[in-house]
């Protein structure tokens, strides 16, 4: 395992990251309930392919700080700080976002972050066929106001994702339960990156993402609206293409994904 390294964001927040390999920086940006350990395997694979694979704790997670009030712009600064700390001056830098982490990558590129090429896996923008839950951010904040971390965990998995209650209950008592609870208050940050309560395709923002972009979906994502989100996103971006890779629900194994990303970044 790489040692924990630290970057300092524009607002003074400390952001913890790990880096593997050498070469142009390729940062992995996790989504809801993810910390830097969630995609360590992908960073390691990228590090073995002539890149500096980076995985980091987004603010409020793991060993990173969390300066309030929250703003998506602060998370964009965090990503820029990690790229600056892990990379070399004037070298190209790449970013891959997983799920709602992809929305952060898109917001960052649109805002002018130093990302040469972007990529994402199944960014869950909503549509009329798949509407966002009513009062999403407000519901999360009400759970937080009374300290109900488990309520957030259940609400997100049952209502937002659509996971059966018995599957969520099956997590209780496993090693993953407490780490998931620790991340609950950051779920609203992912919601903010997706557009707060709207979460529809951000057409105006996407027009500003002019760098090459690879939109990935997994063959194992049987939920059509989520699987097809990669194609929809690619169609809305000025310079993008979509690709399906063999994998499980909402994920592609690192040994499959990393070579595809590395080839795209180098092209």
N, C-alpha and C positions, 0 to 999 in steps of 0.2 A: 504494500500500500504506500502511496505517495504521502509525504508529510503534509500536514495542513499548512497552507499558505494564506496570507491575508492581503486583501486589497482595501483601500479606503475610498469610499464613494464621495461624491461631491458634497454631501451634507455631513460628512464625517463618520458615517456608519461603516463599521468594519464588516467586510464580506469575506467569508471563509471559502477557500477553493482548494482543489487538488489538480495537479497537472501531470501528464504522462507523455513521454517521448519528447521529440524536438521537431521544429519546423513551424509553419504557419499555425496560428491558434485556431482550434475548432472547439467552440464552447457548446456544451449541452445544457439546455435550459429546461428544467423540470416543470411539471404541471402541478395540479392540486395534490396534496399529501405526498409530495416528493421532496427529498433533500439530496445532498450531493452523493450520498451512498446509493441512491436509487439507480443512477446511471454511471456508476464507477466502471462497470464492465465495458460500456460503450466508449468512455473516455480512454480506457486502457487499449481497446482495439484500435481506436483512431491514433493513439500514440505509437502503435506498432506499424502504422501505415504512412510514416513520413510527416506526421502532423503533431502538434502539441495538443493532445486531447485534454479538455478541461471540464470538470464538473464542479458546481458550486452550490452553496447554501443560499438560496434567495433570502432576502431580508425577513427576519422573524423566524427563521428555521435553523436548526442545528447550532453551529458555532457563529452564525452571523448576528449582527445587531439588528435593531428595528427602531429607527428614529420616527417619531410621529409628528404630524399626521401623515398617514399613508398617502402616496400619490404614485400613479403609474410612472410619472416622469422621474421619480426617485429610483424606481426599479430599472428604468432605462439607464440612468447614471450608474447604477450598480453594475450592469452588464458592461458598460463602457470601461468602468474601472477595472473589472476582471480582465478584459481584453488587454488593457494597457499594462497591467501588472504581469500577466502571463506571456505576453507577446513581445515582439521587437518593434521598435519605431518604424513606421512606414511599411511594415510587412502586411500582407493581406490577412484578414481575419474572417472566420466563418462562424455561423451560429445555427444550431439545430434545436428547435423547440418541440417538446413533447406535449401534445394536447393543448391545454391552456397556456403552457410555456411557449407554444408556437404563436399565440396571440401576442405575447410579450415581445417575441422576436420581431413580429410584424410591426408593432408599435414602435419598437426601437429603430428599425431601419427607416420607417417613415419619418421619424424625428431626426434622422441624420447620424445615428450611431455608426461607428466605424466598422461596419459589417460588409465585406466584399461580396459574399454570396450567402443567401439564407435558405433554410429548409425547415420542414416541420412535419410532424406526424399527426394526422387527423385532428386538426384544430376544430373544436366543437362549437362553431358558430351556429346559431339557431335559425329556424325557418318557420313558416306557417305550418308545415307538416310536423315540426318538432319544436314547439314553443318553449321558451324559458319558463321556469316556475314563476308564479306570481309573487311579487314583492321579495325577490330572491335575496338581495343584499340586506333588506330590513329584517328578514327572517333570521339570517345568520347573526345579525347584530343583536337581536333579541335573545338568542341562545347565549351569545357571549356576555350580554349584560347580566345574566344570572349565573354565569360560570358553568354553563351546561355544555361541556366539550363533547360528551357522548351524544347529546342531542344533535350537535352539528354533524358528527360522524354518521349518525343514522340518517339524518335528513339528506345529507349529500348522497350517500350510497343508495338509499331507498327511493327518494323522490327525484333527485337530480340525475343520477346515473341509471336508476331503474333496477338495482340489484335486489333480489328477493330478501326478505327479512331474515330467513334462515341462514343465508350466506353471511350476512353481517353478524348475526349472532354467533356463527361459527368462528369468527375472528376473536371473540372474547376469550381471554385466557391464553392466547397464542403469543409468541414473542413480538408480533407486529402490533398488538393492540395498544400498548402504552405509547410507542413512537408515533402511531397515527393520532392518538389523542393530543399529543404534544404539538401537532401541526394544525389543529383545527382552526385556530384563530387566523391563520393565513389563507384559508379557503376564500374569504371575501376578496383577498388581493387578486386571486385568479379570476374571480368574477369581474373585478374592475378592469383587468386586462382584456376581458372579452366584451366589455361594454356595459358593465353594471347590470341593470335589470333588462336591458334590451337584448344584447348579445347577438344581434343579427349581423350579417356580413357587413363590415365597415367599408363600404364602397369608396368613400372619399379617401380614407387612409390607405387603402390598397393601391389606389392610383399613384401614390407617392413612393411605393415600393418598386423601384425601377431596376434594382439589381437582379441578377439571375436567381431564381427560386425553385427549389425542388419540393413538391408537395407529395408526401408519402402516405399510403394507406396499407393496412395489413390484410392479407387474404383471410385471416381468421376473425376479422371484425364482421360478424353476421348482421349487425344492426345497420340496415341500408343507409339511413340518414348520416350515420357517423362514418361508415366506409366511404360513401360517396362525397363526403365533405372535402376530401383531398382533391377530387376532380373539380368540384365547384370552386374551391379556393384558387386552383391553378387557372381556371377560366376567368377569374376576376382580377388576377394580377397581370401587369403589363408584360412580364418576361418570365413566365413560369411553365413548368410541365409537371404532370402527375405521373406517379409510378406506384404499382402495387407490388408488394414484396411478401414472400411467404412468412406467416407468423401466426400469433394467437390473437385473442381479442384485445384490440387497442395497443398492441405491442409487436415489435419485430425483434428477434434475437440479435444481440450485438454482433455476432460473427457474420450475420447476413446483412445487417444494416450498414455497418462501418465501411466495408469496401465500396458500397454504392455511394455513400456520402463522400468518401475520399476521392472517388473517380469524378464525381460531380464538381467538387471543389477545385480539383486540378485542371479540369477541362478549360 
